[in-house]
């Protein structure tokens, strides 16, 4: 078992038994983030997936909070966002995710900070890099959709980060509270 992952979930590299290039069984752990094929020389690196988090405020100290409708962490609080798609830059990814989950159109965004995370998917903890963006949106009705059960405005100062199901979002909410976000 890879030492970086000390949980009961499988390390993503453990699913690769054969080299994805030549099919050899000589595909062995190289280090904590890669496997190397001793037959053809191919090395596969497990790099983090790019993920976005949208911080949307109403200008009165409230932040737009979602309730997750799917696992992982179904029923817990979250912030709008998700994974960037192949061929999409991170800004396109955050705008698409906000539209899919809230029905709101992003008009401007500014990068804030990032937090590494592990996202449980199909029994494996996938490494992610969650990038937080302050987003301005066009006014309009909220529409919970995609993997969001409900949306609500909540006072940032009063948010209990333990109600957020994903570790990086809990850390991000605490960081936002320390920044005394007012936008």
ChimeraX attribute file (.defattr): number of C-alpha atoms within 10 A of each C-alpha:
attribute: neighborCount
match mode: 1-to-1
recipient: residues
	/A:1	12
	/A:2	14
	/A:3	9
	/A:4	9
	/A:5	15
	/A:6	10
	/A:7	11
	/A:8	9
	/A:9	13
	/A:10	18
	/A:11	22
	/A:12	18
	/A:13	20
	/A:14	13
	/A:15	9
	/A:16	15
	/A:17	14
	/A:18	14
	/A:19	22
	/A:20	14
	/A:21	12
	/A:22	14
	/A:23	13
	/A:24	14
	/A:25	14
	/A:26	17
	/A:27	23
	/A:28	18
	/A:29	18
	/A:30	13
	/A:31	11
	/A:32	15
	/A:33	16
	/A:34	14
	/A:35	22
	/A:36	18
	/A:37	22
	/A:38	14
	/A:39	13
	/A:40	14
	/A:41	13
	/A:42	15
	/A:43	18
	/A:44	19
	/A:45	14
	/A:46	14
	/A:47	12
	/A:48	15
	/A:49	17
	/A:50	19
	/A:51	23
	/A:52	26
	/A:53	28
	/A:54	27
	/A:55	26
	/A:56	22
	/A:57	22
	/A:58	16
	/A:59	10
	/A:60	11
	/A:61	16
	/A:62	20
	/A:63	23
	/A:64	20
	/A:65	24
	/A:66	25
	/A:67	23
	/A:68	24
	/A:69	18
	/A:70	13
	/A:71	13
	/A:72	14
	/A:73	15
	/A:74	15
	/A:75	18
	/A:76	18
	/A:77	25
	/A:78	24
	/A:79	27
	/A:80	25
	/A:81	27
	/A:82	21
	/A:83	18
	/A:84	19
	/A:85	14
	/A:86	8
	/A:87	8
	/A:88	11
	/A:89	11
	/A:90	18
	/A:91	16
	/A:92	14
	/A:93	22
	/A:94	27
	/A:95	21
	/A:96	22
	/A:97	24
	/A:98	25
	/A:99	21
	/A:100	20
	/A:101	23
	/A:102	23
	/A:103	19
	/A:104	20
	/A:105	18
	/A:106	21
	/A:107	10
	/A:108	13
	/A:109	18
	/A:110	13
	/A:111	15
	/A:112	13
	/A:113	14
	/A:114	16
	/A:115	15
	/A:116	16
	/A:117	20
	/A:118	18
	/A:119	18
	/A:120	16
	/A:121	12
	/A:122	12
	/A:123	12
	/A:124	19
	/A:125	18
	/A:126	19
	/A:127	18
	/A:128	19
	/A:129	19
	/A:130	24
	/A:131	22
	/A:132	23
	/A:133	22
	/A:134	17
	/A:135	21
	/A:136	19
	/A:137	18
	/A:138	11
	/A:139	10
	/A:140	10
	/A:141	9
	/A:142	15
	/A:143	16
	/A:144	20
	/A:145	16
	/A:146	15
	/A:147	18
	/A:148	23
	/A:149	18
	/A:150	18
	/A:151	21
	/A:152	13
	/A:153	14
	/A:154	16
	/A:155	15
	/A:156	22
	/A:157	16
	/A:158	10
	/A:159	16
	/A:160	12
	/A:161	19
	/A:162	15
	/A:163	14
	/A:164	23
	/A:165	19
	/A:166	21
	/A:167	15
	/A:168	21
	/A:169	22
	/A:170	19
	/A:171	16
	/A:172	22
	/A:173	21
	/A:174	18
	/A:175	13
	/A:176	17
	/A:177	16
	/A:178	10
	/A:179	9
	/A:180	12
	/A:181	18
	/A:182	14
	/A:183	15
